């Protein structure tokens, strides 16, 4: 039976397993993501969430399993830069900005993934080079404006406030024009006001048609914004469902309460 357009998944993770020596970090993880949705991955510290992101984005090669993008491209056979060029971008748990470049320059780095300039264009500043630079600079400034950072365009990343650095990292990821955006704990270290702003931004990004895969500790961020929540514990998927289903799942509550409350609230919090 042929699938309808609404049923076509944009990301399929099938049987993903990653080991480090004798330790299995993630084991036979399966899930799929529909286009234009926000899917959150939650679980106690050390559950394997970031390892999963690293396998999807090519930083790690899984021992078993496959990651399909747009139902056909086998992502886990590509290098990270090639995965970004295909349309999958990410942020990191710890901010990885170019600290001594300006906010605008950081976003331009992300945008260059989409350019088709050769060495000759760059060395001789050809007409194509100048046109491309103008185009991507305008795109980068629009992104900074979207995040409320246009006034900070010429500020060095290291001189930005923490919340602004978090936003800038997301802007840089979006500069590569992804179809899927992976956010690894974007609310970490943010105050409640900044978290509210982040929620609004995540929804606004989704409303542009970008699919979002989110790792987040704070249930007050996860539950209001997610279409689907996937829970992993000790490297295995233990639950998957709507936020309401997850909040009422006894196995999920046990996983949270059984880890010494390592979360900002357990799965039953709002």
For each residue, the residues with C-beta under 8 A, 3 or more apart:
1:
2:
3: 7 8
4: 7 8
5: 8
6: 34
7: 3 4 34
8: 3 4 5 34 35 71
9: 12 32 33 34 35 71
10: 33 34 35 69 70 71 179 180 211
11: 32 33 56 67 68 69 88 180 211 213
12: 9 32 33 66 67 68 71
13: 16 29 30 31 32 52 56 65 66 67
14: 30 65 66 67 68
15: 28 29 30 64 65 66
16: 13 26 28 29 30 52 55 62 64 65 66 67
17: 24 26 27 28 29 62 63 64 65
18: 24 25 26 48 51 52 55 60 62 63
19: 22 23 24 25 63
20: 23 25
21:
22: 19
23: 19 20
24: 17 18 19 27 235
25: 18 19 20 48 51 235
26: 16 17 18 29 48 51 52 55 62 232 235 236
27: 17 24 235 236
28: 15 16 17 64 65 236
29: 13 15 16 17 26 48 52 65 232 235 236 237
30: 13 14 15 16 237
31: 13 39 230 237 240
32: 9 11 12 13
33: 9 10 11 12 37 39 180 211 213 228
34: 6 7 8 9 10 37 211 227
35: 8 9 10 179 209 211
36: 206 209 210 211
37: 33 34 206 211 212 227 228
38: 202 203 206 211 212 214 225 226 227 228
39: 31 33 211 212 213 214 226 227 228 229 230
40: 213 214 215 216 222 225 226 228 229 230
41: 49 52 213 214 215 229 230 231 232
42: 49 215 216 217 219 222 229 230 231 232 246 267
43: 47 48 49 231 232 233 255
44: 47 233 255 256 259 262 263
45: 259 262
46:
47: 43 44 232 233 234 235
48: 18 25 26 29 43 51 52 232 234 235
49: 41 42 43 52 53 184 215 232
50: 53 54 93 184 215
51: 18 25 26 48 54 55 60 235
52: 13 16 18 26 29 41 48 49 55 56 232
53: 49 50 56 57 90 182 184 213 215
54: 50 51 57 59 60
55: 16 18 26 51 52 59 60 61 62 65 67 76
56: 11 13 52 53 67 75 76 88 182 213
57: 53 54 75 80 83 84 88 90 182
58: 61 75 76 78 79 80 82 83
59: 54 55 80
60: 18 51 54 55
61: 55 58 76
62: 16 17 18 26 55 65 67 76
63: 17 18 19
64: 15 16 17 28
65: 13 14 15 16 17 28 29 55 62 76
66: 12 13 14 15 16 74 76
67: 11 12 13 14 16 55 56 62 74 75 76
68: 11 12 14 71 72 73 74 75
69: 10 11 72 73 75 83 86 87 88 179 180
70: 10 73 87 179
71: 8 9 10 12 68
72: 68 69
73: 68 69 70 78 86
74: 66 67 68 77 78
75: 56 57 58 67 68 69 78 83 86 88
76: 55 56 58 61 62 65 66 67
77: 74
78: 58 73 74 75 82 83 86
79: 58 82 83
80: 57 58 59 83 84
81: 84 85 113
82: 58 78 79 85 86
83: 57 58 69 75 78 79 80 86 88
84: 57 80 81 88 89 113 176 178
85: 81 82 113 114 176
86: 69 73 75 78 82 83
87: 69 70 177 178 179 180
88: 11 56 57 69 75 83 84 178 179 180 182
89: 84 110 173 174 176 178 180 181 182
90: 53 57 173 181 182 183 184
91: 169 170 173 182 183 184 186
92: 95 96 169 184
93: 50 184 185 188 215
94:
95: 92 165 166 169
96: 92 169
97: 101 106 157 165 168 169 172
98: 101 105 106 109 157
99: 156 157 158
100: 156 157 158
101: 97 98 105 106 109 156 157
102: 105 106 153 154 155 156 157
103: 106 107 144 149 152 153 154 155 157 160 164 168
104: 107 108 137 140 141 144 153 154
105: 98 101 102 108 109
106: 97 98 101 102 103 109 110 157 168 171 172
107: 103 104 110 111 140 143 144 168 171 172 175
108: 104 105 111 112 136 137 140 175
109: 98 101 105 106 112 172 175
110: 89 106 107 113 171 172 173 174 175 176
111: 107 108 114 115 136 139 140 175 176
112: 108 109 115 136
113: 81 84 85 110 175 176
114: 85 111 136 176 177
115: 111 112 132 136
116:
117: 121 122 128 129 132
118: 121 122
119: 122 123
120: 123 124 126
121: 117 118 124 125 126 128 129 132
122: 117 118 119 125 129
123: 119 120
124: 120 121 129
125: 121 122 129 130
126: 120 121 129 130
127: 130 131
128: 117 121 131 132
129: 117 121 122 124 125 126 132 133
130: 125 126 127 133 134
131: 127 128 134 135
132: 115 117 121 128 129 135 136
133: 129 130 136 137
134: 130 131 137 138
135: 131 132 138 139
136: 108 111 112 114 115 132 133 139 140 175
137: 104 108 133 134 140 141
138: 134 135 141 142
139: 111 135 136 142 143 175
140: 104 107 108 111 136 137 143 144 175
141: 104 137 138 144 145 150 153
142: 138 139 145 146
143: 107 139 140 146 147 171 174 175
144: 103 104 107 140 141 147 149 150 152 153 171
145: 141 142 148 149 150
146: 142 143 171 204
147: 143 144 167 168 170 171 201
148: 145 167
149: 103 144 145 152 153 164 167 168 171
150: 141 144 145 153
151:
152: 103 144 149 155 160 164
153: 102 103 104 141 144 149 150
154: 102 103 104
155: 102 103 152 159 160
156: 99 100 101 102 159 160
157: 97 98 99 100 101 102 103 106 160 165 168
158: 99 100
159: 155 156
160: 103 152 155 156 157 164 165 168
161: 164 165
162: 165 166 189 190
163: 166 167 190 191 194 197
164: 103 149 152 160 161 167 168
165: 95 97 157 160 161 162 168 169
166: 95 162 163 169 170 186 188 189 190 194 198
167: 147 148 149 163 164 170 171 198 201
168: 97 103 106 107 147 149 157 160 164 165 171 172
169: 91 92 95 96 97 165 166 172 173
170: 91 147 166 167 173 174 181 183 186 201 205
171: 106 107 110 143 144 146 147 149 167 168 174 175
172: 97 106 107 109 110 168 169 175
173: 89 90 91 110 169 170 176 178 181
174: 89 110 143 170 171 177 178 181 205 210
175: 107 108 109 110 111 113 136 139 140 143 171 172
176: 84 85 89 110 111 113 114 173
177: 87 114 174
178: 84 87 88 89 173 174 181 210
179: 10 35 69 70 87 88 210 211
180: 10 11 33 69 87 88 89 210 211 212 213
181: 89 90 170 173 174 178 205 210 211 212 213
182: 53 56 57 88 89 90 91 212 213 214 215
183: 90 91 170 186 202 212 213 214 215 216
184: 49 50 53 90 91 92 93 215
185: 93 188 215 216 217
186: 91 166 170 183 198 202 214 216
187: 190 194 195 198 216 217 218 221
188: 93 166 185 217
189: 162 166
190: 162 163 166 187 194 195 198
191: 163 194 195
192: 195 196
193: 196 197
194: 163 166 187 190 191 197 198
195: 187 190 191 192 198 199 218 220 221
196: 192 193 199 200
197: 163 193 194 200 201
198: 166 167 186 187 190 194 195 201 202 221
199: 195 196 202 203 221 224 225
200: 196 197 203 204
201: 147 167 170 197 198 204 205
202: 38 183 186 198 199 205 206 212 214 225
203: 38 199 200 206 207 225
204: 146 200 201 207 208
205: 170 174 181 201 202 208 210 212
206: 36 37 38 202 203 209 210 211 212
207: 203 204
208: 204 205
209: 35 36 206
210: 36 174 178 179 180 181 205 206
211: 10 11 33 34 35 36 37 38 39 179 180 181 206
212: 37 38 39 180 181 182 183 202 205 206
213: 11 33 39 40 41 53 56 180 181 182 183
214: 38 39 40 41 182 183 186 202 222 225 226
215: 40 41 42 49 50 53 93 182 183 184 185
216: 40 42 183 185 186 187 221 222
217: 42 185 187 188 263 264
218: 187 195 221 222 264 265
219: 42 222 223 263 264 265 266 267 269 270
220: 195 223 224 264 265 269 270
221: 187 195 198 199 216 218 224 225
222: 40 42 214 216 218 219 225 226 229 243
223: 219 220 226 229 243 247 269 270
224: 199 220 221 243 270
225: 38 40 199 202 203 214 221 222
226: 38 39 40 214 222 223 229 243
227: 34 37 38 39 242
228: 33 37 38 39 40 240 241 242
229: 39 40 41 42 222 223 226 239 240 241 242 243 246
230: 31 39 40 41 42 237 239 240
231: 41 42 43 237 238 239 240 246 249 252 255 267
232: 26 29 41 42 43 47 48 49 52 235 236 237 238
233: 43 44 47 236 238 255
234: 47 48
235: 24 25 26 27 29 47 48 51 232
236: 26 27 28 29 232 233
237: 29 30 31 230 231 232 240
238: 231 232 233 251 252 255
239: 229 230 231 245 246 249 251 252
240: 31 228 229 230 231 237
241: 228 229 244 245 246 249
242: 227 228 229 245 246
243: 222 223 224 226 229 246 247
244: 241 247 248
245: 239 241 242 248 249
246: 42 229 231 239 241 242 243 249 252 267
247: 223 243 244 252 267 268 270
248: 244 245 268
249: 231 239 241 245 246 252 253 267
250: 253 254
251: 238 239 254 255
252: 231 238 239 246 247 249 255 256 267
253: 249 250 256 257 266 267 268
254: 250 251 257 258
255: 43 44 231 233 238 251 252 258 259 267
256: 44 252 253 259 261 263 266 267
257: 253 254 261 266
258: 254 255
259: 44 45 255 256 262 263
260:
261: 256 257 266
262: 44 45 259
263: 44 217 219 256 259 266
264: 217 218 219 220
265: 218 219 220 268 269
266: 219 253 256 257 261 263 269
267: 42 219 231 246 247 249 252 253 255 256
268: 247 248 253 265
269: 219 220 223 265 266
270: 219 220 223 224 247
